[in-house]
Structures are given as C-alpha cells and as structure tokens.
Amino acid sequence: MFCYQCEETARGTGCTVKGVCGKEAATAGLMDVLIYLCKGISERNLAAAKSGKANKDAGLFIAEALFATLTNTNFDDARLKSLIAQAAAIRDALPPAGANEPDACTWKPASDATIAAKADQIAKDAANNDDVHSLRALLLFGLKGIAAYYHHAAVLGYTDEKITDFMQKGLASTLHDLPADQMTALVLECGGVGVATLALLDTANTKMYGNPEITSVKTSVGKRPGILITGHDLKDLEQLLEQSKDSGVDIYTHGEMLPANAYPALKKYAHLYGNYGSSWWHQKEEFDAFNGPVLVTTNCIVPPKDTYKDRIYTTGPAGYPGVRHITAGKDGKKDFSAVIAHAKKSQPPTALPAPGRDLITGCAHEAVLALAGTVVEAVKKGDIKRFVVMAGCDGRQTERAYYTEFAKALPKNTVILTAGCAKYRYNGLDLGTIGGIPRVIDAGQCNDCYSLVVIAQALATAFNVGINELPVSYNIAWYEQKAALVLLALLNLGVKNITLGPKLPAFVSPGVLDVLVRNFNIGKNSTVEEDLKRMVPA
C-alpha cells in the first residue's frame, strides 16, 4: 500500500505497510480501485454528456464513494466492495469515451486573470514528475473534501450540478498528461468550488435547522441512560432526537457534533443533554466510559476496543467490520430503534474529568454579525487588538500541545476564531471575554470555516480594507482531506500568510511548496514564542 493523504502519515512520507489510522493494506487497495473507477465514470460521463447520454446520478454516487475513502471513515472491506460493484456497473452502463471524440477532460483555465496568472507562475516551477504527482494528489484530496461536504448538503436535499460536474472534470483530468498550467488551474479552481460547496452546506444546514445561536453546552452527565452521537451529520442527529424523545434516554454529542447544540431546531429537544468528551482521537477512553451505545455518522472513527465494540453503530459513509450498520430507506429515513433499545439497557454515562466547564459554541456568521457593531467598536477602542484563526483538525501527536500553549500565551486582547475539532485543544480553557465577546469564537464544525470567511469579509468591509490587511492571523492545524479543501478555499479567496501545522502535507512536493510559499507565504508553525512574535505583533 501507499497512502500519504493525512497529517500523521508514517515517517512523514507515506504509510506502506499499514495505515497509522488502522487501515489495512487490503482496505487501502480497495479504496484505490474505487477511486480509479470513479475516474473512469467521470471520463465516460463527461463524454456522454456531449451527446445527452450522461448519467445524472453519477456525480452524487462519486461524492458518496470518495467520502468513503477519507481518513478514518470506512474500514469495512465488504462495504467498499459493494461500492466498487456499483461503480463498475455505473461505468459500464456508459458509452466508452471513444478515441475519436474530443478529449473528455479538456479544460480551459478560469477567466479570472489573477488565477490564470498564478497558474502560469506555478506552471513554470511544476515541471518535474514529483510536482506533477503532487498537483494530482492535491487535486484529488481537495475533491475528497468537496465530496464530503457535498454529501452532507445532498442528504438535506441541497444539490448543485456545477459542483458534481467539476468533481468529474477534476477526476478525469488525472487520467491525462495535462500541461502543468492546466493542472495548477484545476487545483486553484478546486478551492473556488470548495467555497461554493461550503456555502451550499451552510445554506442547507441553516434552512433546515435555523441559524446557530451562541449557546453554552453542558459537559456534565445526567442520571438517565444515554446515546452518544459523533461525526458531522445533522440529519442523523435530528432523526435520532425525534425517534428517542419519549424513550427516557438522553442524547449526548461528541467531537464535531458539539456545534449541533446551537441549532434552534435541534436544541428544542429537551433530551439533547449536552456534550460528552472531546475530539476524535480520544474515542477509546471516552467511548469506553460512556456505557451506552455510540452512533458514528461519518468520520472520524478509530478502530474500536473489544470492550465497547458491541456498542458501536455506524451509518452513512462510516463503517467498520463487525459493527452494526444502519442504512437509510428509499425515503432517506433511518430506523434507530435498535440503538434506542440498546441504550435503555445501559448504565448512565460515567463522568469524565475534562473539560469540567461548559463550552460555548454557535458563533456562526449570523450570530457574530449580529454583534458586528460591538466587535468593530472593540477593535476601534483597542480592546481587541487581533483575531487569530485557529481552525482545523485535532490529532493525537504530542506536538499538538503547541496549540494549547499558543492559546494560553495569546494576549488578553486577542480573540480566537475557530471551527473544527482543533478547538478541543483550548475551548476548555477559561480565556474569558472582551466586553461580553467570548475570546474563543467557535463557528462550529470544520465545514463552518465558511462562517469565519464571512466574518472576515464583513470586517474587511467595515474597515474598508482588503482581507489581508485586517488584524487577523492564521494558525491552522490540519489532519485530513477536508482540511486540504478548506486550505484551497482560503487560497482561492486570496488569503495569505497562513501558518500550517503541526507537519506540512507529505503530498506537497518541494517544488509546489516553494511556489505556495512565494505566492501565498504559507509556512509551517515553529515555537509558541517565535510564532507569537510573528502573528501577534506588539
């Protein structure tokens, strides 16, 4: 096997025997086959579209299939083989692209002069094979991020063919020896499509569940049995809440589900008790202590211990061998009665020692923009000197303690803007408020990085400056492919001076990295002391 798509890849170069995530070589091979079939579907479907014979559902299937290949999402070979069979059937039902037909992946760079200029510049430095492979990997992993976020929007009924068309165009392009400028332009456009996908999901979530409200979430435990729900799928949580509302069972969120407590349509359920535990990599201890069943809706799942494996249920793209999986009916509804019945026979959760205090979430763009006047005034008065975006992913390496220490060391006139599970490194700290404004503004899940962009753009408008002239620094932690997509989205929006860590992506070659540094001034984090001097100037 060879896999280098996540931050913790072995030796910083690639997993070649077994994934650090727990993925076996055979599973990695099945994922490679599935991805290759998705490329074949894309190639044929783009060609078929020219004669009106395209499969309109292919894009949605590709999103589901790519999502299954994300880190810590699906370890179940049987499910992957089923997706492979579906992919082969979809591909074979399409007419061959045909050697005499126009190249199905022919692509012209975006008309945006700035993007075209950057593409030309990067093309000059991306001429060798390492850089070509790097650009292809960067595009593929960005497409995986799009697939994940698009899947979440689609299950709520929000779709956009322009997004799935681009996914197919991007996948098909990797089957061809395209010039470096076209490859680079595709990577940069992937970031733009990523912005559109994040916006679509934001619309889907808020139309379905209302705009998040700034909410204090309990981290204590109750006396009733509970169900712990983790992952990112709000529709799964909604169905679970509705089906369990009169069962005598409480529902607790975990990991990336914490922000769900802030949506009006979800927080109305009295038995949505609070949040239990922290980020994904603490599962083995936290799931063990929970005592009741755990519903894993998407990534990130860690190979479970035998002590609680029989209490794990997966749904959606998540999967693990030997674990019960709940599928949706043709109407999209899921039956969680088995999970609820399991909970009724369980002991209440065991209290965890940390964080020991309520957590604030729900600081999405509408909630923060409602306070825009207060925020702008605080900046003008000097009460807020700087915003630091510390969004992204958490991970298990010890060097990630850097983010906790960095948050502790920030001056008291500094506000942290966050989204994603990286927040668990510091949201349990008592960092206080500035004039009633929380010093940790948690916009929500990783996909809610879009809210941080909207907030930054609103501040730029309020102060009549460019986005890079704001008193905002970026200290981003990454782990997997959705984070790669968010990074491309930020680059597409023109954001510069991003600090990335704790390690730089192994799939970014020295040549491509050099161009990213020169065009966007991306750099790796160093020490807390050195980074504070650079990101929070006196």
Phi and psi in degrees as a GROMACS rama.xvg file:
@    title "Ramachandran Plot"
@    xaxis  label "Phi"
@    yaxis  label "Psi"
@TYPE xy
-147.292  122.024  PHE-2
-145.036  125.627  CYS-3
-136.139  35.5812  TYR-4
-85.0155  -13.2493  GLN-5
-117.725  170.239  CYS-6
-69.0292  -29.6728  GLU-7
-95.0973  20.6539  GLU-8
-53.6864  143.639  THR-9
-56.769  131.239  ALA-10
58.4627  13.2851  ARG-11
71.2982  13.1871  GLY-12
-125.274  -37.91  THR-13
161.107  143.384  GLY-14
-83.1386  125.483  CYS-15
-121.499  -12.3156  THR-16
-113.938  -51.4588  VAL-17
-154.188  143.728  LYS-18
-66.705  141.009  GLY-19
-57.53  -28.5384  VAL-20
-70.6501  -14.5135  CYS-21
107.75  -2.10402  GLY-22
-69.9006  128.292  LYS-23
-79.3686  158.783  GLU-24
-59.2447  -40.0046  ALA-25
-63.7682  -38.4059  ALA-26
-65.9458  -42.8421  THR-27
-59.8684  -39.4275  ALA-28
-63.215  -41.0659  GLY-29
-63.6925  -38.6001  LEU-30
-64.8549  -39.1901  MET-31
-61.7876  -41.514  ASP-32
-63.5681  -44.1044  VAL-33
-61.9923  -43.497  LEU-34
-63.3137  -42.5698  ILE-35
-63.985  -39.2708  TYR-36
-64.3452  -36.9779  LEU-37
-64.4816  -33.8454  CYS-38
-64.8821  -41.5491  LYS-39
-65.08  -41.5271  GLY-40
-57.5537  -46.3849  ILE-41
-61.2088  -45.7342  SER-42
-59.1296  -47.7808  GLU-43
-70.2819  -38.3949  ARG-44
-69.6017  -36.2674  ASN-45
-64.5835  -40.1008  LEU-46
-67.9195  -41.2042  ALA-47
-65.2398  -28.5854  ALA-48
-63.5679  -27.4641  ALA-49
-69.5479  -21.5631  LYS-50
-111.845  13.8046  SER-51
72.861  21.5054  GLY-52
-112.015  18.9673  LYS-53
-70.5493  152.588  ALA-54
-88.4829  109.364  ASN-55
-68.5344  -18.7373  LYS-56
-93.8396  -3.68119  ASP-57
-63.2462  -39.4522  ALA-58
-61.8202  -40.688  GLY-59
-67.0659  -38.7183  LEU-60
-63.9656  -41.8699  PHE-61
-60.55  -40.4781  ILE-62
-60.3838  -44.8295  ALA-63
-63.4797  -42.7285  GLU-64
-67.2941  -45.6173  ALA-65
-64.1012  -37.5538  LEU-66
-58.2958  -39.1395  PHE-67
-65.0775  -17.9624  ALA-68
-96.1608  -0.365364  THR-69
-65.313  155.204  LEU-70
-56.8421  135.454  THR-71
61.4041  32.0476  ASN-72
-108.007  -58.4946  THR-73
-134.341  114.803  ASN-74
-104.36  4.99755  PHE-75
-91.4586  106.269  ASP-76
-60.1277  -36.4667  ASP-77
-63.0303  -41.0561  ALA-78
-68.2993  -39.4182  ARG-79
-64.3896  -39.4007  LEU-80
-64.282  -36.0417  LYS-81
-64.1265  -42.1964  SER-82
-64.6461  -37.0867  LEU-83
-63.1383  -42.9921  ILE-84
-62.493  -42.0516  ALA-85
-63.6195  -42.3006  GLN-86
-62.9082  -43.6834  ALA-87
-62.586  -39.2297  ALA-88
-66.5781  -41.0828  ALA-89
-64.9676  -44.6872  ILE-90
-62.1114  -47.0417  ARG-91
-71.3651  -19.1876  ASP-92
-80.0783  -12.4072  ALA-93
-91.7426  147.094  LEU-94
-67.7372  144.604  PRO-95
-55.7272  148.475  PRO-96
-60.6587  -37.0577  ALA-97
85.6542  128.467  GLY-98
-67.2147  -26.7219  ALA-99
-91.2463  -4.91295  ASN-100
-83.1134  158.642  GLU-101
-56.9555  145.49  PRO-102
-52.9041  120.516  ASP-103
-65.2381  -20.9482  ALA-104
-107.589  13.4977  CYS-105
-55.3603  131.791  THR-106
-143.481  138.584  TRP-107
-108.886  137.435  LYS-108
-55.9042  153.413  PRO-109
-58.4225  152.367  ALA-110
-73.6433  -18.1572  SER-111
-55.5481  117.272  ASP-112
-62.2933  -34.2314  ALA-113
-66.4034  -45.7014  THR-114
-64.5787  -42.3656  ILE-115
-61.9475  -40.2111  ALA-116
-65.0411  -41.7863  ALA-117
-65.4064  -37.8154  LYS-118
-61.8027  -42.6871  ALA-119
-64.0296  -39.9748  ASP-120
-65.3063  -46.0663  GLN-121
-66.7871  -35.0592  ILE-122
-59.6719  -34.2468  ALA-123
-64.3273  -27.5533  LYS-124
-105.642  1.52218  ASP-125
-117.264  54.3876  ALA-126
-97.8252  -21.7977  ALA-127
-92.1759  170.703  ASN-128
-62.838  -38.4731  ASN-129
-57.3696  -42.2795  ASP-130
-71.4741  -35.3999  ASP-131
-62.882  -47.0522  VAL-132
-61.5113  -39.1376  HIS-133
-63.8332  -43.992  SER-134
-64.5227  -39.3054  LEU-135
-64.2008  -42.8165  ARG-136
-65.504  -43.1638  ALA-137
-60.7683  -40.226  LEU-138
-66.3329  -47.3963  LEU-139
-59.4411  -44.7702  LEU-140
-71.1334  -32.6519  PHE-141
-64.0018  -39.9773  GLY-142
-64.7474  -35.3301  LEU-143
-62.5945  -39.7206  LYS-144
-63.4162  -43.8889  GLY-145
-58.8685  -43.9131  ILE-146
-58.8799  -43.572  ALA-147
-63.5711  -49.1434  ALA-148
-69.8254  -35.2395  TYR-149
-66.2603  -38.5089  TYR-150
-57.5762  -44.5494  HIS-151
-62.8241  -39.7742  HIS-152
-68.488  -40.5187  ALA-153
-65.0667  -38.7306  ALA-154
-66.3201  -18.7084  VAL-155
-93.4896  3.10031  LEU-156
93.2126  10.4974  GLY-157
-108.97  116.149  TYR-158
-132.498  164.881  THR-159
-155.14  111.362  ASP-160
-62.4305  -25.2272  GLU-161
-63.0967  -34.2651  LYS-162
-71.6671  -47.6771  ILE-163
-69.4035  -30.6755  THR-164
-63.4482  -42.3542  ASP-165
-66.5784  -38.7193  PHE-166
-56.5632  -43.9092  MET-167
-69.5637  -38.8307  GLN-168
-62.4567  -43.2571  LYS-169
-64.8041  -45.248  GLY-170
-63.1817  -44.7238  LEU-171
-63.0166  -32.9933  ALA-172
-62.6428  -27.6459  SER-173
-74.7255  -7.71789  THR-174
-88.9609  -0.209647  LEU-175
-127.928  151.982  HIS-176
-85.8988  77.3026  ASP-177
-78.5774  153.527  LEU-178
-60.1318  151.204  PRO-179
-59.7643  -32.4995  ALA-180
-67.6485  -37.8574  ASP-181
-68.6896  -40.3384  GLN-182
-61.7335  -44.1034  MET-183
-66.5512  -41.6687  THR-184
-62.9219  -36.4323  ALA-185
-63.5095  -41.4235  LEU-186
-61.8419  -45.3017  VAL-187
-67.4165  -38.7018  LEU-188
-67.2669  -31.3554  GLU-189
-55.561  -38.6741  CYS-190
-63.1307  -39.8036  GLY-191
-65.8283  -41.4064  GLY-192
-66.459  -32.5941  VAL-193
-60.6022  -42.5258  GLY-194
-59.7366  -44.8961  VAL-195
-62.5654  -37.8667  ALA-196
-68.3495  -43.4095  THR-197
-62.9527  -39.0181  LEU-198
-65.5782  -40.5019  ALA-199
-61.803  -44.5516  LEU-200
-66.9859  -37.7  LEU-201
-60.3129  -43.7774  ASP-202
-62.5063  -44.8403  THR-203
-59.9997  -49.0855  ALA-204
-62.6822  -45.2402  ASN-205
-75.3929  -33.1981  THR-206
-67.3589  -35.3832  LYS-207
-81.0952  -38.9691  MET-208
-123.536  2.41451  TYR-209
86.8797  165.758  GLY-210
-74.2729  131.945  ASN-211
-55.3731  146.34  PRO-212
-113.844  143.513  GLU-213
-60.6366  119.33  ILE-214
-134.808  138.717  THR-215
-93.8296  124.118  SER-216
-111.229  129.363  VAL-217
-67.6776  145.849  LYS-218
-119.026  8.17994  THR-219
-83.0401  177.757  SER-220
-120.222  154.38  VAL-221
-96.9678  -172.702  GLY-222
-98.9378  -5.29671  LYS-223
-96.0522  160.671  ARG-224
-60.0205  156.976  PRO-225
-137.249  162.582  GLY-226
-118.743  130.398  ILE-227
-101.304  128.018  LEU-228
-119.064  129.908  ILE-229
-129.637  170.479  THR-230
103.87  -147.337  GLY-231
-133.057  -8.56245  HIS-232
-82.7973  106.38  ASP-233
-70.334  -30.0109  LEU-234
-65.8576  -39.4808  LYS-235
-60.6099  -43.0205  ASP-236
-63.3966  -42.9783  LEU-237
-59.2917  -46.0081  GLU-238
-65.6793  -39.1841  GLN-239
-63.8319  -42.9738  LEU-240
-62.5156  -44.7508  LEU-241
-65.2239  -42.4826  GLU-242
-73.4273  -21.4337  GLN-243
-106.978  5.73184  SER-244
-64.7547  -25.0046  LYS-245
-115.016  23.6124  ASP-246
-95.2547  -9.8407  SER-247
79.3551  16.3745  GLY-248
-116.243  139.093  VAL-249
-95.4724  151.813  ASP-250
-111.551  129.319  ILE-251
-117.649  141.711  TYR-252
-93.2297  157.417  THR-253
-142.322  145.249  HIS-254
59.6985  -125.851  GLY-255
-72.3138  -3.44344  GLU-256
-83.9455  -10.1324  MET-257
-48.3935  -47.9722  LEU-258
-62.0849  -17.0056  PRO-259
-60.9412  -24.946  ALA-260
-64.476  -11.8278  ASN-261
-98.4774  -8.92333  ALA-262
-81.8474  126.905  TYR-263
-53.4617  -41.5982  PRO-264
-71.8921  -15.8774  ALA-265
-101.355  -39.1946  LEU-266
-72.1785  -10.3936  LYS-267
-68.5287  -19.9033  LYS-268
-77.1191  117.803  TYR-269
-64.0283  -26.3159  ALA-270
-89.8021  7.10879  HIS-271
-77.3566  93.5794  LEU-272
-76.2191  -41.6442  TYR-273
162.193  -159.054  GLY-274
-111.114  138.668  ASN-275
-121.414  119.858  TYR-276
87.0864  -158.976  GLY-277
-136.653  -129.301  SER-278
-85.7378  174.713  SER-279
-56.4241  -35.8497  TRP-280
-79.2965  -4.02919  TRP-281
-91.6098  8.36202  HIS-282
-54.473  -43.737  GLN-283
-60.4377  -39.2628  LYS-284
-79.3526  -43.9985  GLU-285
-73.1907  -41.1352  GLU-286
-66.4517  -35.8739  PHE-287
-60.3371  -43.1642  ASP-288
-79.0825  -16.511  ALA-289
-68.9667  -32.7688  PHE-290
79.6944  -33.8478  ASN-291
-97.5889  -177.983  GLY-292
-69.0806  153.045  PRO-293
-122.701  126.647  VAL-294
-103.888  115.13  LEU-295
-98.8914  115.135  VAL-296
-93.4961  -31.6107  THR-297
-148.698  -149.598  THR-298
-77.2521  152.151  ASN-299
-118.67  126.087  CYS-300
-107.854  135.119  ILE-301
-102.402  137.522  VAL-302
-46.7782  119.08  PRO-303
-77.0036  153.408  PRO-304
-75.3336  153.662  LYS-305
-62.4289  -24.9879  ASP-306
-66.7784  -21.1345  THR-307
-134.002  3.75674  TYR-308
-56.8646  -34.0136  LYS-309
-74.4207  -3.69152  ASP-310
-103.382  1.53457  ARG-311
-91.967  134.055  ILE-312
-125.592  137.107  TYR-313
-113.556  160.006  THR-314
-154.265  167.876  THR-315
63.5427  -139.554  GLY-316
-76.0961  -12.339  PRO-317
-74.338  150.24  ALA-318
-168.085  149.082  GLY-319
-151.934  136.939  TYR-320
-61.5582  137.042  PRO-321
81.9946  3.11607  GLY-322
-108.484  140.231  VAL-323
-68.6917  133.621  ARG-324
-116.895  134.526  HIS-325
-108.165  120.855  ILE-326
-101.129  160.935  THR-327
-87.6171  148.136  ALA-328
-76.8695  179.042  GLY-329
-61.645  -24.1926  LYS-330
-87.0626  3.29219  ASP-331
85.3184  -3.14649  GLY-332
-89.0359  150.395  LYS-333
-120.505  147.321  LYS-334
-103.6  107.907  ASP-335
-100.534  20.7366  PHE-336
-61.7682  -35.1478  SER-337
-65.1638  -38.3567  ALA-338
-66.356  -42.3202  VAL-339
-66.3877  -42.9325  ILE-340
-63.0485  -38.5767  ALA-341
-61.6268  -43.4686  HIS-342
-62.1505  -38.4107  ALA-343
-61.7534  -24.7521  LYS-344
-94.6889  4.95327  LYS-345
-102.066  159.956  SER-346
-78.2747  154.766  GLN-347
-60.3506  159.449  PRO-348
-62.959  148.261  PRO-349
-85.0092  132.261  THR-350
-62.3182  140.335  ALA-351
-97.6476  152.614  LEU-352
-73.8379  -21.0345  PRO-353
-132.549  152.707  ALA-354
-81.3946  -14.9667  PRO-355
80.9984  3.03507  GLY-356
-144.373  157.56  ARG-357
-63.4554  152.299  ASP-358
-111.793  141.008  LEU-359
-97.4487  128.696  ILE-360
-142.118  -177.745  THR-361
87.9757  13.1036  GLY-362
-86.0041  53.3368  CYS-363
-77.0152  179.078  ALA-364
-60.7623  -39.8015  HIS-365
-66.7481  -41.3709  GLU-366
-65.4687  -41.4888  ALA-367
-74.2765  -39.6164  VAL-368
-65.7184  -24.8922  LEU-369
-65.6119  -22.3019  ALA-370
-102.499  13.8301  LEU-371
-56.1552  -42.3294  ALA-372
-59.8388  -43.6295  GLY-373
-64.543  -42.3982  THR-374
-65.3342  -47.4765  VAL-375
-61.4709  -42.3056  VAL-376
-64.0752  -39.4136  GLU-377
-64.0852  -35.9121  ALA-378
-69.0754  -44.2496  VAL-379
-63.7221  -35.4721  LYS-380
-79.0244  -12.8211  LYS-381
88.6701  4.45645  GLY-382
-68.2552  -34.9798  ASP-383
-111.598  116.442  ILE-384
-93.2041  -30.21  LYS-385
-158.42  149.981  ARG-386
-109.435  137.732  PHE-387
-121.811  117.436  VAL-388
-80.8373  112.221  VAL-389
-119.263  53.4276  MET-390
-87.7435  173.944  ALA-391
121.057  -146.618  GLY-392
-111.261  155.051  CYS-393
-97.5324  167.328  ASP-394
-160.211  174.078  GLY-395
-94.1876  -6.48384  ARG-396
-67.9932  145.115  GLN-397
-63.6745  -27.4125  THR-398
-66.3641  -13.5182  GLU-399
-72.0703  -8.53143  ARG-400
-59.7385  -19.5109  ALA-401
-51.121  -42.3483  TYR-402
-69.1739  -33.7264  TYR-403
-65.8381  -46.9952  THR-404
-67.1357  -35.6044  GLU-405
-63.4822  -45.3277  PHE-406
-61.925  -41.7515  ALA-407
-62.3637  -36.2701  LYS-408
-82.905  -11.5095  ALA-409
-61.9532  140.632  LEU-410
-58.3337  152.46  PRO-411
-69.3148  -8.45065  LYS-412
-98.6635  21.7755  ASN-413
-114.886  138.948  THR-414
-113.176  133.908  VAL-415
-92.0571  128.327  ILE-416
-103.675  124.723  LEU-417
-139.654  160.942  THR-418
-163.327  148.855  ALA-419
94.633  177.451  GLY-420
-80.9491  -3.13959  CYS-421
-57.9851  -26.0628  ALA-422
-61.3775  -23.7495  LYS-423
-66.6341  -9.89766  TYR-424
-75.7156  -17.0747  ARG-425
-148.314  -6.05977  TYR-426
-74.1195  -9.02401  ASN-427
-89.3779  -4.6618  GLY-428
-78.3333  149.455  LEU-429
-91.1792  82.7889  ASP-430
-91.5469  -5.23289  LEU-431
77.2593  -160.822  GLY-432
-135.369  167.15  THR-433
-125.059  104.739  ILE-434
58.3451  35.623  GLY-435
88.1138  -7.05158  GLY-436
-89.1752  122.87  ILE-437
-59.0066  140.995  PRO-438
-77.2754  -13.3769  ARG-439
-116.7  105.311  VAL-440
-95.2624  102.088  ILE-441
-94.4981  106.095  ASP-442
-75.7265  -19.9491  ALA-443
135.384  -139.658  GLY-444
-73.1799  175.64  GLN-445
-58.9432  -35.7031  CYS-446
-65.9218  -19.5834  ASN-447
-80.8877  8.2326  ASP-448
-55.5057  -25.0983  CYS-449
-57.5802  -39.6083  TYR-450
-61.2019  -38.204  SER-451
-64.9852  -35.8714  LEU-452
-65.5686  -44.3687  VAL-453
-61.8856  -41.4307  VAL-454
-63.9926  -44.8085  ILE-455
-63.1387  -42.0427  ALA-456
-64.5783  -36.9144  GLN-457
-66.0506  -39.6125  ALA-458
-65.6998  -40.4531  LEU-459
-60.8925  -39.5556  ALA-460
-66.3502  -43.4864  THR-461
-62.4507  -36.5974  ALA-462
-98.8046  0.799061  PHE-463
56.0696  48.0384  ASN-464
-134.254  168.389  VAL-465
-75.3283  161.198  GLY-466
-62.6233  -28.2605  ILE-467
-86.3854  -2.34245  ASN-468
-99.6697  -1.27346  GLU-469
-72.2727  158.144  LEU-470
-78.7087  61.2274  PRO-471
-128.476  131.628  VAL-472
-117.748  155.857  SER-473
-121.746  114.454  TYR-474
-123.933  86.2392  ASN-475
-99.1185  134.229  ILE-476
-103.786  135.791  ALA-477
-124.668  160.193  TRP-478
-139.596  -49.5278  TYR-479
-133.128  -161.602  GLU-480
-75.5109  -26.3614  GLN-481
-64.777  -36.2398  LYS-482
-65.7217  -35.7521  ALA-483
-62.0367  -40.1782  ALA-484
-66.1416  -42.4137  LEU-485
-61.7389  -39.14  VAL-486
-61.3537  -45.7112  LEU-487
-62.3009  -35.8486  LEU-488
-63.4339  -43.2806  ALA-489
-63.6235  -40.6314  LEU-490
-64.3657  -40.1472  LEU-491
-61.3132  -33.5841  ASN-492
-80.4552  -1.66553  LEU-493
89.1303  10.0261  GLY-494
-71.6792  132.768  VAL-495
-119.927  173.992  LYS-496
63.4748  39.4324  ASN-497
-84.0715  130.254  ILE-498
-97.7095  128.281  THR-499
-122.705  142.264  LEU-500
-166.966  -173.684  GLY-501
-77.76  -16.6512  PRO-502
-128.494  151.272  LYS-503
-76.8256  151.61  LEU-504
-59.1947  133.038  PRO-505
-67.3692  -23.4582  ALA-506
-83.1311  -1.99538  PHE-507
-95.2842  113.174  VAL-508
-71.1534  161.677  SER-509
-56.1432  -38.738  PRO-510
-65.8257  -45.6823  GLY-511
-67.9626  -39.5732  VAL-512
-61.088  -42.1026  LEU-513
-59.4669  -39.6697  ASP-514
-70.5854  -39.0842  VAL-515
-62.6105  -37.7127  LEU-516
-66.2044  -45.0643  VAL-517
-71.9463  -32.8955  ARG-518
-90.6435  -32.8841  ASN-519
-123.633  -3.09272  PHE-520
55.8288  42.0217  ASN-521
-74.8996  138.492  ILE-522
-145.049  163.931  GLY-523
-88.8563  148.713  LYS-524
-67.1904  155.822  ASN-525
-123.163  -110.025  SER-526
-102.601  159.89  THR-527
-56.9945  -45.2135  VAL-528
-63.3629  -46.7979  GLU-529
-67.6425  -40.5594  GLU-530
-70.3814  -33.7662  ASP-531
-62.752  -42.0404  LEU-532
-59.8899  -38.1468  LYS-533
-81.4658  -41.7252  ARG-534
-91.3419  -24.0835  MET-535
-127.424  73.3364  VAL-536
-64.2109  146.156  PRO-537
